[in-house]
Amino acid sequence: MRTTPFVALLVSLLLGCEPEPRTVGNAPKAAPAPVVTPPPPTPEESKPRSILGERTADIRDVQSEREKGGVATAPKIVSKDPIRIMGNAYVSIVGQASIFKIKQAMDVFKTVNERYPNDTKEFMEKVIQENNIALPRLPYYQEYAYDAESHQLVIMEYPARKEARERELDR
């Protein structure tokens, strides 16, 4: 009985027959990217602030906010607690309405100039200030930012601010 070739074929199929990767020459390996730790939030940043009926024109640059630990997030309802869900729904709806309002002003800017604003400074001058836009204030752990690459207003969330506040409450 000749099962040896069959067993060898079965083993090679199960283990795979990929050749070992080879490198040509002595190509240097890329150094790993340095890990950048964002600075801890200041006490003012992790302190809750009034948001009901409050307005702001504070819109930041998305790149610099990423360096501070901000993460772009979609305005959505995340709470499952029946007490907190109403506040969370308010924040979500306010964020979505703000983004739509800015999108409309951006569409007008693009129609007139045949381009989008190049940076946060131009965005603030030509879209926010010229249209007299004041956005609803977000909770202490979120800020508005302009992303020049995608030409959008985004909401940046700062997990470190939430964590600092939770640690403060646990004391």
C-alpha positions as CSV (number, residue, x, y, z in Angstrom):
1,M,0.0,0.0,0.0
2,R,1.4,3.4,-1.1
3,T,0.1,5.9,1.5
4,T,3.4,7.8,1.8
5,P,2.9,10.2,-1.1
6,F,-0.7,10.8,0.0
7,V,0.3,11.5,3.6
8,A,3.1,13.9,2.4
9,L,0.6,15.7,0.2
10,L,-1.9,16.0,3.0
11,V,0.8,17.3,5.4
12,S,2.1,19.9,2.9
13,L,-1.5,21.1,2.3
14,L,-2.1,21.4,6.0
15,L,1.2,23.1,6.8
16,G,1.4,25.2,3.7
17,C,4.1,25.4,1.2
18,E,5.0,29.1,1.3
19,P,8.6,29.8,0.9
20,E,10.5,31.5,3.6
21,P,10.6,35.3,3.0
22,R,14.0,36.6,1.9
23,T,15.5,40.0,2.0
24,V,17.9,41.2,-0.7
25,G,21.1,42.8,0.6
26,N,21.4,44.3,4.0
27,A,18.4,46.6,3.9
28,P,18.0,48.5,7.2
29,K,14.8,47.8,9.0
30,A,12.6,50.9,9.7
31,A,12.8,52.1,13.2
32,P,9.5,51.8,15.1
33,A,7.5,55.1,15.3
34,P,8.0,56.8,18.7
35,V,5.1,56.5,21.0
36,V,3.8,60.0,21.8
37,T,2.0,60.3,25.1
38,P,-0.4,63.2,25.2
39,P,0.0,65.6,28.1
40,P,-2.4,65.1,31.0
41,P,-5.5,67.3,30.9
42,T,-5.5,70.4,33.1
43,P,-8.0,70.6,35.9
44,E,-10.1,73.1,33.9
45,E,-10.3,70.7,31.0
46,S,-11.6,67.8,33.1
47,K,-14.1,70.0,35.0
48,P,-17.7,69.7,33.8
49,R,-19.1,72.9,32.2
50,S,-22.6,74.1,31.5
51,I,-23.8,73.2,28.1
52,L,-27.6,73.8,28.0
53,G,-28.3,76.9,26.0
54,E,-24.6,77.8,25.8
55,R,-22.8,78.7,22.5
56,T,-19.2,78.7,21.4
57,A,-17.1,79.7,18.4
58,D,-14.1,77.8,19.7
59,I,-13.1,75.5,16.8
60,R,-9.6,74.0,16.9
61,D,-7.2,72.4,14.4
62,V,-7.8,68.6,14.2
63,Q,-4.0,67.8,13.9
64,S,-3.0,69.7,17.0
65,E,-5.9,68.2,18.9
66,R,-4.9,64.7,18.0
67,E,-1.5,65.5,19.5
68,K,-3.3,66.4,22.7
69,G,-5.0,63.0,22.8
70,G,-8.2,63.9,21.0
71,V,-10.0,61.3,18.9
72,A,-12.5,62.2,16.2
73,T,-15.9,60.8,17.1
74,A,-19.3,60.7,15.6
75,P,-22.1,62.3,17.7
76,K,-24.0,59.3,18.9
77,I,-25.9,58.1,21.9
78,V,-23.7,55.8,23.9
79,S,-25.4,55.7,27.3
80,K,-27.5,52.8,28.4
81,D,-28.3,54.3,31.8
82,P,-32.0,55.6,31.7
83,I,-31.0,58.6,33.8
84,R,-28.1,59.7,31.6
85,I,-29.6,58.8,28.2
86,M,-31.6,62.0,27.9
87,G,-28.5,64.2,28.4
88,N,-26.5,62.0,26.1
89,A,-29.2,62.3,23.4
90,Y,-29.2,66.1,23.8
91,V,-25.4,66.2,23.3
92,S,-25.7,63.9,20.3
93,I,-28.4,65.9,18.6
94,V,-26.7,69.2,19.3
95,G,-23.5,67.8,17.7
96,Q,-25.3,66.5,14.6
97,A,-27.1,69.8,14.1
98,S,-23.8,71.7,14.4
99,I,-22.1,69.6,11.8
100,F,-25.0,70.1,9.3
101,K,-25.0,73.9,9.9
102,I,-21.3,74.0,9.1
103,K,-21.7,71.7,6.1
104,Q,-24.2,74.2,4.6
105,A,-21.8,77.1,5.1
106,M,-18.9,75.1,3.7
107,D,-21.0,74.3,0.6
108,V,-21.6,78.0,0.1
109,F,-17.9,78.7,0.5
110,K,-17.0,76.0,-2.1
111,T,-19.5,77.4,-4.6
112,V,-18.2,80.9,-4.3
113,N,-14.4,80.0,-4.2
114,E,-14.4,76.8,-6.1
115,R,-12.4,75.2,-3.2
116,Y,-12.6,74.5,0.5
117,P,-10.7,76.4,3.2
118,N,-7.1,75.5,3.3
119,D,-6.6,75.5,7.0
120,T,-8.3,76.2,10.3
121,K,-7.5,79.9,10.3
122,E,-9.2,80.4,6.9
123,F,-12.1,78.2,8.0
124,M,-12.6,80.4,11.1
125,E,-12.4,83.7,9.1
126,K,-14.4,82.8,6.0
127,V,-16.9,80.3,7.3
128,I,-17.5,80.8,11.0
129,Q,-17.0,84.6,11.4
130,E,-18.5,85.7,8.0
131,N,-21.6,83.6,8.7
132,N,-21.8,84.6,12.3
133,I,-22.0,81.0,13.5
134,A,-21.9,80.1,17.1
135,L,-22.2,76.4,17.8
136,P,-23.8,74.8,20.9
137,R,-21.2,74.1,23.6
138,L,-20.2,70.5,24.0
139,P,-19.4,68.7,27.3
140,Y,-16.0,69.1,28.9
141,Y,-14.6,66.0,27.2
142,Q,-15.4,67.1,23.7
143,E,-14.3,70.0,21.4
144,Y,-15.0,71.1,17.8
145,A,-12.2,70.9,15.3
146,Y,-11.7,71.5,11.6
147,D,-10.1,68.8,9.5
148,A,-8.5,70.5,6.5
149,E,-7.9,67.2,4.8
150,S,-11.5,66.1,4.7
151,H,-12.9,69.6,4.8
152,Q,-15.2,68.8,7.7
153,L,-16.1,69.9,11.2
154,V,-15.4,67.1,13.5
155,I,-16.1,66.5,17.2
156,M,-12.9,65.5,19.1
157,E,-13.3,63.5,22.2
158,Y,-10.6,63.3,24.9
159,P,-10.6,60.1,26.9
160,A,-8.0,61.4,29.3
161,R,-10.4,64.1,30.4
162,K,-13.1,61.6,31.2
163,E,-10.6,59.4,33.0
164,A,-9.3,62.4,35.1
165,R,-12.9,63.3,36.0
166,E,-13.7,59.7,37.0
167,R,-10.6,59.5,39.2
168,E,-11.6,62.8,40.8
169,L,-15.1,61.5,41.6
170,D,-13.7,58.2,43.0
171,R,-11.7,60.0,45.7
